Amino acid sequence: MKVKRHSLDAALLLDGRASAWSGIEETLLPLSPSPIALTESVSPYMAKITGHGKVKKIRVRMAHNGSIFSMRLSWDDPDKDNETTDLDEFSDAVSVMFPLAKGATAFTMGSEEKPVNAWFWKAGEPGPFDVLAEGYATSNRRPAETSGLRASDYHEGGTWVVVLQRPMAGDGHGIVHIEPGVDTGIAFAVWEGSNKERSAQKAVSGEFKRLKVDA
């Protein structure tokens, strides 16, 4: 995958409906159920659950202007799950994950020696979360202000559109630094609330894919 450099106003791109997005190449990524059996060491019950991974593909557009990274994510979902009134109800969500160390794995949410950083959006929440993880059951959701992460969203015609945007420079513990001209890795996950997906129950793009960042 590639993030091209564009001389575009970052504030404009925060709007998923902005016409500027039409000029940015779209990548269609297949999704598959997460390998939930890997959670057995921390949750034997969770490891036996099946039927997750309802969302089968996600559309991704990415751009940067040298200082701000913008990403538009969209996927088909006829149900807008953004309100929960019972413990057995769950919201739609999406996350984008980056490795913080060479050799970190997306499937295990990193490890203590090789952590990962994720940008997490959940329908109905007032803002996104910046997440640091060092393996299953270790996710630390931090306020968006931790890294300057911003988000916007809308659901229309059976489709979710979510824009995630953040300064490329990562200052602080567990915050990915995205440098123009330097490759990194990227992975995606989507939760379908109406399918009762949460935690490790999700659809994933697989192991980290190489992300080429234009200089």
C-alpha positions as CSV (number, residue, x, y, z in Angstrom):
1,M,0.0,0.0,0.0
2,K,1.1,3.6,-0.6
3,V,0.4,7.0,0.9
4,K,1.0,9.7,-1.7
5,R,1.9,13.2,-0.8
6,H,-0.7,15.8,-1.8
7,S,-0.8,19.6,-1.4
8,L,-4.2,19.4,0.2
9,D,-5.7,21.3,3.1
10,A,-5.8,18.8,6.0
11,A,-8.9,20.5,7.5
12,L,-10.7,19.9,4.2
13,L,-9.8,16.2,4.2
14,L,-11.3,15.7,7.7
15,D,-14.7,15.8,5.9
16,G,-15.3,12.3,4.4
17,R,-17.7,13.9,1.9
18,A,-15.0,16.4,0.5
19,S,-14.6,16.2,-3.2
20,A,-10.8,16.2,-2.8
21,W,-11.0,12.5,-1.7
22,S,-12.2,11.5,-5.2
23,G,-8.7,12.3,-6.5
24,I,-7.0,10.0,-4.1
25,E,-6.5,6.4,-5.1
26,E,-8.7,3.9,-3.3
27,T,-7.5,0.4,-2.2
28,L,-10.0,-2.4,-1.6
29,L,-8.8,-4.8,1.1
30,P,-10.4,-8.1,1.9
31,L,-11.2,-8.9,5.5
32,S,-11.5,-12.2,7.2
33,P,-12.5,-13.4,10.7
34,S,-9.7,-12.8,13.3
35,P,-7.8,-15.9,14.4
36,I,-9.6,-15.9,17.7
37,A,-8.1,-19.2,18.9
38,L,-4.9,-17.2,19.6
39,T,-6.7,-15.7,22.6
40,E,-6.9,-19.0,24.5
41,S,-4.1,-18.1,26.9
42,V,-6.0,-15.0,28.2
43,S,-9.6,-16.1,27.5
44,P,-10.4,-19.8,26.9
45,Y,-14.1,-18.9,26.4
46,M,-13.4,-16.2,23.8
47,A,-11.1,-18.6,21.9
48,K,-14.1,-20.9,21.2
49,I,-16.5,-18.2,19.8
50,T,-17.4,-18.5,16.1
51,G,-19.5,-16.4,13.7
52,H,-17.5,-13.2,13.9
53,G,-15.9,-11.3,11.0
54,K,-19.1,-10.3,9.2
55,V,-17.6,-7.4,7.3
56,K,-15.8,-8.8,4.3
57,K,-13.9,-5.8,2.8
58,I,-12.9,-2.2,3.6
59,R,-12.1,0.6,1.2
60,V,-9.1,2.8,2.1
61,R,-7.9,6.1,0.8
62,M,-4.8,7.8,2.4
63,A,-2.8,11.0,1.8
64,H,-0.3,13.2,3.6
65,N,0.9,16.8,3.1
66,G,4.2,16.4,4.8
67,S,3.0,17.0,8.3
68,I,-0.6,15.6,8.6
69,F,-1.7,12.0,7.7
70,S,-5.3,11.6,6.6
71,M,-7.2,8.3,6.0
72,R,-10.7,7.7,4.7
73,L,-12.2,4.3,5.6
74,S,-15.5,3.0,4.3
75,W,-17.3,-0.3,4.5
76,D,-20.7,-1.7,3.8
77,D,-23.0,-2.1,6.8
78,P,-26.8,-1.9,6.5
79,D,-27.2,-1.4,10.3
80,K,-26.0,1.7,12.0
81,D,-25.0,0.5,15.5
82,N,-24.1,3.6,17.4
83,E,-26.3,3.3,20.5
84,T,-26.3,0.6,23.2
85,T,-29.1,0.4,25.7
86,D,-28.3,-3.1,27.1
87,L,-25.2,-5.1,28.0
88,D,-25.9,-7.5,25.1
89,E,-25.7,-4.7,22.5
90,F,-22.5,-3.5,20.8
91,S,-21.4,-0.6,18.6
92,D,-19.7,-0.6,15.2
93,A,-16.0,0.2,15.2
94,V,-12.9,0.3,13.1
95,S,-9.2,0.5,13.9
96,V,-5.9,1.1,12.1
97,M,-2.8,-0.4,13.6
98,F,0.9,0.4,13.2
99,P,4.0,-1.5,14.5
100,L,6.2,0.3,17.0
101,A,9.1,-2.1,16.7
102,K,10.4,-4.3,13.9
103,G,8.9,-7.7,14.0
104,A,5.7,-6.7,15.9
105,T,2.7,-8.8,14.9
106,A,-0.8,-7.5,14.2
107,F,-2.6,-10.8,15.0
108,T,-1.4,-10.8,18.6
109,M,-1.8,-7.0,19.1
110,G,2.0,-6.9,19.5
111,S,3.9,-8.1,22.5
112,E,5.7,-6.6,25.5
113,E,8.9,-6.4,23.6
114,K,7.3,-5.3,20.3
115,P,4.3,-3.1,21.0
116,V,1.8,-1.7,18.5
117,N,-0.1,1.6,18.2
118,A,-3.7,1.8,17.0
119,W,-6.2,4.5,16.1
120,F,-9.6,3.3,17.3
121,W,-13.0,4.7,16.3
122,K,-16.2,3.5,17.9
123,A,-19.6,4.6,16.7
124,G,-21.4,6.8,19.3
125,E,-18.2,7.8,21.1
126,P,-17.5,11.6,21.2
127,G,-14.0,11.0,19.7
128,P,-11.4,8.4,18.7
129,F,-8.9,6.7,21.0
130,D,-5.1,6.4,20.7
131,V,-4.3,2.8,21.7
132,L,-1.1,1.2,23.0
133,A,-1.0,-2.6,23.0
134,E,1.6,-5.1,24.1
135,G,-0.4,-8.3,23.3
136,Y,-3.9,-9.6,23.9
137,A,-5.9,-8.1,26.8
138,T,-3.3,-5.2,27.2
139,S,-4.9,-2.5,25.1
140,N,-4.6,0.9,26.8
141,R,-7.1,3.4,25.3
142,R,-5.8,6.9,25.6
143,P,-7.6,10.2,24.8
144,A,-7.2,11.4,21.2
145,E,-5.3,14.4,22.6
146,T,-2.4,12.1,23.4
147,S,-1.3,12.1,19.8
148,G,-3.5,14.8,18.2
149,L,-5.8,12.2,16.6
150,R,-9.0,13.5,15.1
151,A,-12.0,11.7,13.4
152,S,-15.2,12.4,11.6
153,D,-17.9,9.9,10.5
154,Y,-21.2,9.4,8.8
155,H,-23.5,6.5,7.9
156,E,-25.4,6.8,4.6
157,G,-27.0,4.4,2.2
158,G,-25.8,1.3,4.2
159,T,-22.2,2.5,4.3
160,W,-20.0,3.8,7.1
161,V,-17.4,6.4,6.2
162,V,-14.8,7.3,8.8
163,V,-11.9,9.7,8.5
164,L,-8.9,9.4,10.8
165,Q,-6.4,12.2,10.8
166,R,-3.2,12.8,12.9
167,P,0.1,14.7,12.8
168,M,2.7,12.5,11.3
169,A,5.3,13.2,14.0
170,G,4.8,11.0,17.0
171,D,6.0,12.4,20.2
172,G,5.7,10.4,23.4
173,H,5.6,6.8,24.6
174,G,3.8,4.4,22.3
175,I,2.9,6.9,19.6
176,V,3.8,5.9,16.1
177,H,6.0,8.3,14.1
178,I,5.2,8.3,10.4
179,E,8.0,9.8,8.5
180,P,7.8,10.9,4.8
181,G,10.0,8.6,2.7
182,V,10.2,5.8,5.3
183,D,8.2,2.6,5.0
184,T,6.2,1.2,7.9
185,G,3.4,-1.4,8.4
186,I,-0.3,-1.1,8.6
187,A,-3.3,-3.4,9.5
188,F,-7.1,-2.9,9.8
189,A,-9.9,-4.3,11.8
190,V,-13.7,-3.8,11.7
191,W,-16.3,-4.7,14.3
192,E,-20.0,-5.3,13.3
193,G,-22.1,-4.3,16.3
194,S,-25.3,-6.0,15.2
195,N,-23.3,-9.3,15.0
196,K,-22.3,-8.8,18.6
197,E,-18.7,-8.4,17.7
198,R,-16.3,-6.9,20.4
199,S,-12.8,-7.3,21.7
200,A,-11.0,-10.0,19.7
201,Q,-14.2,-10.8,17.7
202,K,-13.7,-8.8,14.5
203,A,-12.8,-8.9,10.9
204,V,-9.2,-8.2,10.1
205,S,-7.0,-7.5,7.1
206,G,-4.3,-9.9,8.2
207,E,-0.7,-9.4,9.3
208,F,0.9,-6.0,8.8
209,K,1.1,-4.9,5.2
210,R,4.0,-2.7,3.9
211,L,3.0,0.9,3.8
212,K,5.1,3.1,1.5
213,V,5.0,6.7,2.6
214,D,5.9,9.3,-0.2
215,A,8.7,11.7,0.7
